Amino acid sequence: MLVTSSRKPSARTRSLCKLLSRFIVGRCIPRGKMGMQELLEFEEGGSLIVIGEYHGNPGELSFYDEAGKLLFSLRFTDWYSKELDSYWFSDIEPRLTGQGDIVDSFESFFPFFKGRKR
């Protein structure tokens, strides 16, 4: 699975790209001027996550299948803990809760979520 960013990412977006690729055991590449077709060719038929920005901060995850079809997109605001001085929680196990199409889509992207529904 390939994780990439918008064309001109901020430092925070590049950091999130690297962290997310480690979390899902994927690859992170700088997008540069690559279009969608070039990204899909680079991944050679695998899935793709594009991290978009909102006012210079990471703000959207778009999930594409191997054909380049947008499966779903999540908008979010980033969160930083001053107490922990961190964006990343390595001691928290990933968990997916819920039922429905969105959960099924997450499970197709992240195999370690299998069997974790509640």
Helices and strands as residue ranges (DSSP letters): E 2-5, H 11-23, E 27-28, H 36-43, E 48-54, E 57-64, E 70-75, H 101-109, G 111-113
